[in-house]
Amino acid sequence: MNNHQESTFHPLGNFFKPSLGLVKTKFKEIVKWAKIEFLSSFIFIQRPHLIFVFYIRQS
């Protein structure tokens, strides 16, 4: 097969691409949320006084 011919499964790739894009986007959002939740809980458990000082400085 040369570069000018499309494979048999080429139309299937076009069919699945939009759905995969949405799945990847949602997965990235979930991963970011999970990292933020983990880090905030970890910092709060290890050093609660740092959170308190940070909260006072923001006010």
C-alpha positions as CSV (number, residue, x, y, z in Angstrom):
1,M,0.0,0.0,0.0
2,N,1.4,3.4,-0.9
3,N,0.8,6.7,0.8
4,H,-2.1,7.7,-1.4
5,Q,-4.3,4.7,-0.4
6,E,-6.3,4.7,2.8
7,S,-6.6,1.6,4.8
8,T,-9.9,-0.3,5.3
9,F,-10.2,0.9,8.9
10,H,-9.6,4.6,8.1
11,P,-13.4,5.5,8.4
12,L,-13.5,3.8,11.8
13,G,-10.7,6.0,13.1
14,N,-12.7,9.1,12.1
15,F,-15.8,7.7,13.9
16,F,-14.0,7.1,17.2
17,K,-11.9,10.3,17.4
18,P,-14.5,12.7,18.7
19,S,-15.6,10.3,21.5
20,L,-12.0,9.7,22.5
21,G,-11.3,13.4,22.7
22,L,-14.2,13.8,25.3
23,V,-13.0,10.9,27.3
24,K,-9.4,12.2,27.4
25,T,-10.6,15.6,28.5
26,K,-12.7,14.2,31.3
27,F,-9.9,12.0,32.4
28,K,-7.5,14.9,32.6
29,E,-10.0,16.9,34.7
30,I,-10.5,14.0,37.1
31,V,-6.8,13.4,37.4
32,K,-6.2,17.1,38.2
33,W,-9.0,17.1,40.8
34,A,-7.6,14.0,42.4
35,K,-4.1,15.5,42.6
36,I,-5.5,18.7,44.2
37,E,-7.6,16.7,46.7
38,F,-4.7,14.4,47.6
39,L,-2.2,17.3,48.1
40,S,-4.5,19.4,50.1
41,S,-5.5,16.6,52.4
42,F,-1.8,15.5,52.7
43,I,-0.6,19.0,53.6
44,F,-3.5,19.5,56.0
45,I,-2.6,16.3,57.9
46,Q,1.1,16.9,58.0
47,R,1.2,20.7,58.7
48,P,-2.1,22.1,59.8
49,H,-0.4,25.3,61.1
50,L,0.7,26.2,57.6
51,I,-2.8,26.2,56.3
52,F,-3.9,28.4,59.2
53,V,-1.1,30.9,58.5
54,F,-1.9,31.0,54.8
55,Y,-5.6,31.6,55.6
56,I,-4.7,34.6,57.9
57,R,-2.4,36.2,55.3
58,Q,-5.1,36.0,52.6
59,S,-7.6,37.9,54.8
